[in-house]
């Protein structure tokens, strides 16, 4: 189980998120919802130890703050919104970087098991055929899948995704989360994703957090949270009725 207690984090001397607390069990997909500026990405960055935090973050009773960066990478991995390319690596080399926490160097000394893991992930995310392509020559959608593959290749217990469907067309959005939902249950992982799309959140998540001005406004089963008055108050719109009316337009 992942347990977060009284988590506070921000930038400089200002806290963006305050006293956030929740838990997630292995095999669970949890989504984070909230308007722009509510602290969703900041929460993920704190969970990933990219920024400093106060409070408690434990996994199976182990304090994540006590781990080395390399050991932490075996437990929790994050794919952010912004992908920066500094070197012209191949797709295969980029995905292989995900095995760094389990190896002595980026590309050398990868075991046969490492190579099998990398190959399987690339095939499942439909990037095996472009494995020799240079990463800086790819489309935004291809690049998104490459960096997701690198994250999954780490085989962490907790996977953090910040707007993972950016640059992906509808088919790949559906295929991606169909794959992820099965993958986390089969491999006993925890998936935490930031969503703007309520339909994707409802379809692919088990539970949901709603942030409002850096605090926790709601936490529970995703279907209950999305239908709740709290969500309407946070977004300033009747979310459920809006979605229902949008659905009727397809009839």
N, C-alpha and C positions, 0 to 999 in steps of 0.2 A: 504494500500500500504506500502511496505517496501522501504525505501529510504536510500541509502548509498552515502555519499558525502565526497570526499577528504580523504578517509580512508587510514591511514598509520599504519603499525604494523610490529613487528619483535621480535628479541630476543636480550637482552642486549641493546647495544646502536645502533645496526644496524637494519635499516628497510629492511624487505624482500619484503613487498608490499608498493607501494607508490601512493597516490592520486587516489585510486580506487573509481569510482562512477558509480552507476547503480540503477535501481528501478525494483521492481517486484510486480505484482498485485495478489490478492488472486485468487486461482484456477489455478495458473500458475506453470508450471514445468520448472525450469531454470537449465541448466548444465554449469559447469565450465570446460573448456578445456585448455590444455597447456602442454608443455613438462615437464619432470622431473625438479624440482628445480625452476619452474616458480612462485611459491607462492600460488598454489591452496589450499593446506591444511592450510597454514598460514592464508589465507583469511577466510576460514571456522572457524578457531580457534578464529579469531578476532570477527567475527559475533556472535560467541557463548560466547564471553567474557571470554574465557579461557586464552587469553593473552591480555595485555593492547593494546589499540589503540588510535590514534588521529584521529580527524575528527568527522563526524556525522553519527549515526545509529538511525533511527526513524522508528516506525511502527504505521501507522495510526496517524501520527503527534506526537506521544509520544516518548520522548528521552529514549532509552533503557539503557543508562548509569545511569539514575536516579533511576532505579528500584532496589529493594533488589534482592538478588540472588534467593530467592524463587518465587518472583513475576516475575522475568525475566524468570524462568523456565516454567512459564505458557504461555509465549509468544514465546520463541525460544528454541529448543532442538536440540542436535547434537549427531549423532552416528559416532565415529571416526573409523579409520582403525584398530587400535590395541585394542583388548579386553583383559583386565586383570581380572583374577578371583582370589580373595583373600579369599573368604569364600564359603563353599559348600552349597549354597542355592539351593532350588528347582527351576525348571523353573517357576512355578507359583509365587514364592516369588520374583524372579528377575523381572518379568513383573510387579508385584504389586508395585515395587519401582517407577515405572513411575507415580504412583498416589501420590507420596510424596508431590509434590508441592500443591496438592489439599487436603492433609490430615495432621494430626498432627504427625504421625510417619510412619515408613516404613510399618509395617505389622498390627499394631493395628488401630482400629477405622476406617477401610475402610467401607464406606457406601455401601448400596445395589447397588447404581448406580456405585460406583467404581468397585465393583466385576463384574457387568455386562459388563462394559467397558473392563476390563482385560480379561474376558472370551471371548468376541466377537473378540478382537484383536488376541488372541491365536488361535481361530478357523480359522480366516481368513488367518493367516500365517502358518496354518497346524502344530501347535505345541501343540494343546490341548491334544492329546493322550499321550504326554510325559510330561505333566504338573507336575507330581510327581517325575520325574527324577532329579538327582542332576546335576547342571549346569557343574561341572567339569568332568562329564562323557560323555558329548556330543561330536559329531563330529564338525568340524569347521563350516560346513554349518548349522547345527542345532543351534549352538551357535549364528551365525550371525542373524538368524531369531528371536531368543529369545531377543537379544539386540535391534533389530529393533522394536520388539513388545513393549519392555519397552519404547523406544523413542516415539512410536505412542500413547502409553497409557497416556503419559503426556498431550496429546491433545493440543500441542502448535499451535500457528498460523503459525509459520515458522519451517520447518523441514530441518535440515542440514545433508547430508549424504556424507561421505568421502569414495569413492570406495565401495559402498554398495553391489556390486555383488561379492566381494572377498569371496572365499570358496564355492560359489554357483554354481551348475551345470547349464547347459543351460536352462533346464525346469524351475528351480526355479528362474533364472534370469528373464525369460519372465513372469512367473506367478507373481513375486514380483512387477515388474513395471507395468504390466497390472492392478494389484490391486491398486498400489499407484496412478497411473494417474487418476483412477476413484475416489479413496478415497479423494484426495485433491480437486477435483472439487465438489464432493458432499458435502464436509465439509468446503469448502471455505478456504483452507489452501494454503500456499506457500511451494513448494518443491525446494530446491537448492542442487544439487548433483555434486560431482566431478567424472568425467568419464575419463578413458583412451580409452575405446571402442567407436569409432565413430559411429558404427552401433547402439549401444544402445542409445547413445546421440540423434541421428537423429530420432530414432523410438519413443522415450518416452519423449523428451523435446519439449517445445514450443519455448524457447529462449535460447541463449547461450552467455557466456562470454569467451573470449580467453585471457589468461594471458601470457606475455612474459617478462622474467626477472623482475618480480614484478610489471609490469605496465599493464594497460588495452590496448590490441591490437585490439580487436573487440568486438562488442556488438550488438545483433540483433536477428532476427528470426533464428532459428537453421539451417533451410535449406539454408538460405542465407549465414550464417557464414561458414558452412561447405564447400560450393562451392566457397568461396572467395579466392582471391590471398593472402590475409593476412594470412590465415591459412597455406597456402603453405610456405610462408616466415618464419612463426614462427616455423614450424616443419621441414623445410628444405627438403620437399618432396611434390610432387603433390598428395595431399590427395584424391581429388575427383577421379582422373584417377586411382589411386591405388585401391580405393574401387570398381570402375566400372570394372576393370580388374579382381579383386577377385570375383565379382559377376558372371562374364562370365564363370568362371571355374565351376560353378554349373550347367551350361546349358548342 
